């Protein structure tokens, strides 16, 4: 049965389709149309499928680092990947690795993305040895010199694709803040990362975001992995319920659709009550 939406919903649905194509094309551009090997930062609200879209591009020359919250482990992984690449071009996807954007690490990030093109570890490298396998320690030692207790990993052959939920401020946003404040200092550092990369923010209005979620729900079969026999009317019930409650739902992303689908399976007689109780707030 064909999906039925009123004219207002159709408008936002079309906008959502446009935004999904923009996200998909932006990530594809970073992998496949990047002749200058620019480092990309793709930023959007969480739960919109950045990780999924990036994983469609993976091949043998791509390293995927997901959810690294420790700069030490992050550094070990990069050093090992560059060591094993042995001068070959390497693409590194950093997904949810916001450790790079923490104030203590922004200088490191800037040197990764500017003309320095190096990941510099300026602490005692011996402190990492207990965290390393033999291969990882060999990698670190290969980038060390006798006169430096740390090490430096050259990144000339590395392209980074950073997927983040964090907005990197523009120059106007920085200028609007009180100079000398902590907020201004943090924003200045993040702007420095932004201007050193091909920064691609994917932002949308509130109801366009509904259109995005509705489009993926209807056309990408995200419900089917939890409810293989779900029918079109049930998918439409999900997105229509979200549309009616969009201003008070607790989540506005694809994750809430997955949760609602699971509820339809577990509570077939009263899932509407479950949705109301779990996914709305006054």
C-alpha positions as a Python dict, from the first residue, in 0.01 Angstrom:
ca = {
    (1, 'X'): (0, 0, 0),
    (2, 'X'): (136, 343, -95),
    (3, 'X'): (227, 578, 186),
    (4, 'X'): (-15, 866, 245),
    (5, 'X'): (93, 1205, 378),
    (6, 'X'): (-82, 1539, 385),
    (7, 'X'): (68, 1831, 191),
    (8, 'X'): (251, 1969, 495),
    (9, 'X'): (409, 1632, 570),
    (10, 'X'): (503, 1585, 205),
    (11, 'X'): (685, 1919, 211),
    (12, 'X'): (895, 1823, 514),
    (13, 'X'): (944, 1471, 382),
    (14, 'X'): (1090, 1610, 60),
    (15, 'X'): (1320, 1838, 259),
    (16, 'X'): (1427, 1537, 464),
    (17, 'X'): (1508, 1342, 148),
    (18, 'X'): (1720, 1634, 30),
    (19, 'X'): (1910, 1642, 359),
    (20, 'X'): (1974, 1268, 354),
    (21, 'X'): (2114, 1296, 1),
    (22, 'X'): (2331, 1586, 118),
    (23, 'X'): (2473, 1378, 403),
    (24, 'X'): (2532, 1081, 174),
    (25, 'X'): (2692, 1294, -98),
    (26, 'X'): (2913, 1477, 153),
    (27, 'X'): (3055, 1155, 295),
    (28, 'X'): (3097, 1008, -53),
    (29, 'X'): (3281, 1324, -158),
    (30, 'X'): (3528, 1286, 127),
    (31, 'X'): (3613, 933, 10),
    (32, 'X'): (3572, 947, -366),
    (33, 'X'): (3605, 1307, -487),
    (34, 'X'): (3886, 1444, -275),
    (35, 'X'): (4178, 1510, -514),
    (36, 'X'): (4359, 1730, -262),
    (37, 'X'): (4331, 1473, 18),
    (38, 'X'): (4163, 1727, 243),
    (39, 'X'): (4071, 1627, 595),
    (40, 'X'): (3693, 1635, 634),
    (41, 'X'): (3486, 1702, 944),
    (42, 'X'): (3121, 1606, 888),
    (43, 'X'): (2900, 1731, 1168),
    (44, 'X'): (2532, 1668, 1232),
    (45, 'X'): (2286, 1590, 1507),
    (46, 'X'): (2337, 1242, 1655),
    (47, 'X'): (2150, 939, 1529),
    (48, 'X'): (2112, 1039, 1163),
    (49, 'X'): (2321, 765, 1005),
    (50, 'X'): (2668, 920, 958),
    (51, 'X'): (2835, 600, 1072),
    (52, 'X'): (2622, 384, 842),
    (53, 'X'): (2693, 603, 539),
    (54, 'X'): (3068, 605, 608),
    (55, 'X'): (3079, 227, 646),
    (56, 'X'): (2936, 191, 295),
    (57, 'X'): (3262, 347, 170),
    (58, 'X'): (3505, 122, 356),
    (59, 'X'): (3777, -73, 175),
    (60, 'X'): (4120, -216, 252),
    (61, 'X'): (4280, 128, 264),
    (62, 'X'): (4044, 263, 530),
    (63, 'X'): (4088, 244, 907),
    (64, 'X'): (3772, 296, 1112),
    (65, 'X'): (3827, 423, 1468),
    (66, 'X'): (3501, 439, 1662),
    (67, 'X'): (3428, 600, 1997),
    (68, 'X'): (3784, 654, 2118),
    (69, 'X'): (3769, 851, 2443),
    (70, 'X'): (4139, 815, 2530),
    (71, 'X'): (4407, 1016, 2354),
    (72, 'X'): (4661, 746, 2442),
    (73, 'X'): (4467, 467, 2268),
    (74, 'X'): (4385, 698, 1978),
    (75, 'X'): (4754, 777, 1931),
    (76, 'X'): (4853, 411, 1946),
    (77, 'X'): (4594, 320, 1681),
    (78, 'X'): (4704, 596, 1443),
    (79, 'X'): (5073, 518, 1487),
    (80, 'X'): (5014, 149, 1416),
    (81, 'X'): (4800, 216, 1108),
    (82, 'X'): (5056, 455, 956),
    (83, 'X'): (5336, 209, 1034),
    (84, 'X'): (5153, -76, 860),
    (85, 'X'): (5057, 143, 562),
    (86, 'X'): (5430, 188, 495),
    (87, 'X'): (5391, 503, 290),
    (88, 'X'): (5072, 400, 107),
    (89, 'X'): (4775, 637, 104),
    (90, 'X'): (4549, 571, 403),
    (91, 'X'): (4205, 705, 492),
    (92, 'X'): (4121, 713, 863),
    (93, 'X'): (3759, 754, 974),
    (94, 'X'): (3726, 900, 1323),
    (95, 'X'): (3373, 833, 1442),
    (96, 'X'): (3268, 986, 1774),
    (97, 'X'): (3631, 1055, 1865),
    (98, 'X'): (3556, 1388, 2028),
    (99, 'X'): (3864, 1346, 2246),
    (100, 'X'): (4032, 1545, 1968),
    (101, 'X'): (3809, 1843, 2042),
    (102, 'X'): (3884, 1856, 2413),
    (103, 'X'): (4079, 2165, 2516),
    (104, 'X'): (4382, 1961, 2623),
    (105, 'X'): (4412, 1809, 2276),
    (106, 'X'): (4321, 2083, 2029),
    (107, 'X'): (4685, 2179, 1968),
    (108, 'X'): (4755, 1817, 1875),
    (109, 'X'): (4455, 1821, 1639),
    (110, 'X'): (4565, 2145, 1477),
    (111, 'X'): (4906, 1999, 1393),
    (112, 'X'): (4740, 1688, 1251),
    (113, 'X'): (4531, 1898, 1013),
    (114, 'X'): (4763, 2186, 919),
    (115, 'X'): (5086, 2192, 718),
    (116, 'X'): (5267, 2013, 1002),
    (117, 'X'): (5077, 1695, 911),
    (118, 'X'): (5196, 1504, 1213),
    (119, 'X'): (5052, 1342, 1523),
    (120, 'X'): (5292, 1458, 1791),
    (121, 'X'): (5310, 1282, 2125),
    (122, 'X'): (5501, 1511, 2358),
    (123, 'X'): (5495, 1296, 2670),
    (124, 'X'): (5718, 1007, 2774),
    (125, 'X'): (5638, 737, 2520),
    (126, 'X'): (5745, 466, 2764),
    (127, 'X'): (5420, 536, 2950),
    (128, 'X'): (5235, 381, 2655),
    (129, 'X'): (5426, 54, 2647),
    (130, 'X'): (5200, -128, 2892),
    (131, 'X'): (4902, -43, 2670),
    (132, 'X'): (5060, -177, 2351),
    (133, 'X'): (5092, -509, 2178),
    (134, 'X'): (5439, -591, 2046),
    (135, 'X'): (5338, -470, 1701),
    (136, 'X'): (5201, -142, 1838),
    (137, 'X'): (5516, -78, 2038),
    (138, 'X'): (5729, -147, 1731),
    (139, 'X'): (5521, 111, 1546),
    (140, 'X'): (5572, 375, 1814),
    (141, 'X'): (5946, 308, 1835),
    (142, 'X'): (5975, 345, 1458),
    (143, 'X'): (5858, 708, 1490),
    (144, 'X'): (6081, 793, 1786),
    (145, 'X'): (6423, 956, 1797),
    (146, 'X'): (6694, 935, 2062),
    (147, 'X'): (6673, 1305, 2148),
    (148, 'X'): (6294, 1307, 2205),
    (149, 'X'): (6118, 1116, 2485),
    (150, 'X'): (5798, 1128, 2281),
    (151, 'X'): (5748, 1059, 1910),
    (152, 'X'): (5592, 1208, 1598),
    (153, 'X'): (5382, 1017, 1343),
    (154, 'X'): (5400, 1169, 992),
    (155, 'X'): (5058, 1207, 832),
    (156, 'X'): (5155, 1310, 480),
    (157, 'X'): (4986, 1001, 338),
    (158, 'X'): (4682, 1009, 567),
    (159, 'X'): (4340, 1160, 499),
    (160, 'X'): (4103, 1194, 793),
    (161, 'X'): (3724, 1180, 772),
    (162, 'X'): (3591, 1293, 1110),
    (163, 'X'): (3226, 1218, 1194),
    (164, 'X'): (3106, 1424, 1486),
    (165, 'X'): (2791, 1541, 1662),
    (166, 'X'): (2978, 1854, 1769),
    (167, 'X'): (2927, 2189, 1598),
    (168, 'X'): (3253, 2368, 1522),
    (169, 'X'): (3198, 2743, 1561),
    (170, 'X'): (3233, 2994, 1279),
    (171, 'X'): (3437, 3315, 1304),
    (172, 'X'): (3115, 3510, 1367),
    (173, 'X'): (3023, 3281, 1655),
    (174, 'X'): (3369, 3328, 1807),
    (175, 'X'): (3352, 3706, 1766),
    (176, 'X'): (3016, 3719, 1945),
    (177, 'X'): (3169, 3578, 2265),
    (178, 'X'): (3340, 3770, 2543),
    (179, 'X'): (3710, 3778, 2464),
    (180, 'X'): (3918, 3626, 2741),
    (181, 'X'): (3637, 3403, 2866),
    (182, 'X'): (3677, 3026, 2882),
    (183, 'X'): (3395, 2989, 2632),
    (184, 'X'): (3574, 3220, 2387),
    (185, 'X'): (3902, 3033, 2430),
    (186, 'X'): (3737, 2696, 2365),
    (187, 'X'): (3551, 2829, 2061),
    (188, 'X'): (3873, 2982, 1923),
    (189, 'X'): (4048, 2644, 1941),
    (190, 'X'): (3757, 2465, 1774),
    (191, 'X'): (3740, 2730, 1502),
    (192, 'X'): (4112, 2672, 1440),
    (193, 'X'): (4031, 2307, 1367),
    (194, 'X'): (3738, 2408, 1148),
    (195, 'X'): (3948, 2635, 924),
    (196, 'X'): (4215, 2367, 883),
    (197, 'X'): (3965, 2114, 746),
    (198, 'X'): (3691, 2078, 491),
    (199, 'X'): (3417, 2134, 746),
    (200, 'X'): (3071, 2016, 638),
    (201, 'X'): (2789, 2083, 886),
    (202, 'X'): (2458, 1912, 811),
    (203, 'X'): (2189, 2111, 990),
    (204, 'X'): (1815, 2132, 940),
    (205, 'X'): (1502, 2288, 1077),
    (206, 'X'): (1296, 2098, 1333),
    (207, 'X'): (1027, 1962, 1100),
    (208, 'X'): (1276, 1898, 820),
    (209, 'X'): (1444, 1671, 1074),
    (210, 'X'): (1110, 1486, 1106),
    (211, 'X'): (1109, 1455, 726),
    (212, 'X'): (1458, 1308, 739),
    (213, 'X'): (1358, 1051, 1001),
    (214, 'X'): (1034, 971, 819),
    (215, 'X'): (1211, 920, 486),
    (216, 'X'): (1465, 678, 634),
    (217, 'X'): (1191, 495, 824),
    (218, 'X'): (978, 447, 513),
    (219, 'X'): (1248, 389, 252),
    (220, 'X'): (1554, 240, 422),
    (221, 'X'): (1389, -53, 602),
    (222, 'X'): (1542, 29, 940),
    (223, 'X'): (1238, -127, 1111),
    (224, 'X'): (1272, -462, 937),
    (225, 'X'): (1574, -584, 1133),
    (226, 'X'): (1355, -580, 1446),
    (227, 'X'): (1019, -651, 1286),
    (228, 'X'): (1071, -836, 953),
    (229, 'X'): (700, -854, 870),
    (230, 'X'): (620, -489, 940),
    (231, 'X'): (379, -348, 683),
    (232, 'X'): (361, -5, 525),
    (233, 'X'): (66, 103, 740),
    (234, 'X'): (261, 27, 1056),
    (235, 'X'): (565, 221, 935),
    (236, 'X'): (339, 512, 857),
    (237, 'X'): (186, 487, 1202),
    (238, 'X'): (532, 535, 1351),
    (239, 'X'): (614, 846, 1149),
    (240, 'X'): (266, 994, 1189),
    (241, 'X'): (282, 948, 1565),
    (242, 'X'): (621, 1118, 1566),
    (243, 'X'): (485, 1404, 1355),
    (244, 'X'): (196, 1459, 1597),
    (245, 'X'): (433, 1457, 1896),
    (246, 'X'): (748, 1605, 1741),
    (247, 'X'): (754, 1905, 1973),
    (248, 'X'): (756, 1688, 2286),
    (249, 'X'): (935, 1364, 2198),
    (250, 'X'): (1238, 1275, 2409),
    (251, 'X'): (1449, 1188, 2103),
    (252, 'X'): (1448, 1320, 1747),
    (253, 'X'): (1656, 1070, 1554),
    (254, 'X'): (1655, 722, 1403),
    (255, 'X'): (1718, 555, 1737),
    (256, 'X'): (1370, 639, 1861),
    (257, 'X'): (1221, 471, 1552),
    (258, 'X'): (1414, 154, 1631),
    (259, 'X'): (1292, 163, 1992),
    (260, 'X'): (931, 219, 1882),
    (261, 'X'): (957, -73, 1640),
    (262, 'X'): (1077, -302, 1917),
    (263, 'X'): (782, -192, 2127),
    (264, 'X'): (543, -291, 1848),
    (265, 'X'): (689, -642, 1861),
    (266, 'X'): (700, -675, 2240),
    (267, 'X'): (370, -502, 2320),
    (268, 'X'): (142, -555, 2017),
    (269, 'X'): (-175, -466, 2211),
    (270, 'X'): (-62, -150, 2391),
    (271, 'X'): (248, -12, 2218),
    (272, 'X'): (76, 326, 2175),
    (273, 'X'): (60, 360, 2553),
    (274, 'X'): (425, 257, 2575),
    (275, 'X'): (524, 518, 2318),
    (276, 'X'): (336, 787, 2509),
    (277, 'X'): (493, 690, 2839),
    (278, 'X'): (851, 643, 2718),
    (279, 'X'): (904, 891, 2435),
    (280, 'X'): (714, 1207, 2525),
    (281, 'X'): (757, 1468, 2792),
    (282, 'X'): (561, 1776, 2886),
}
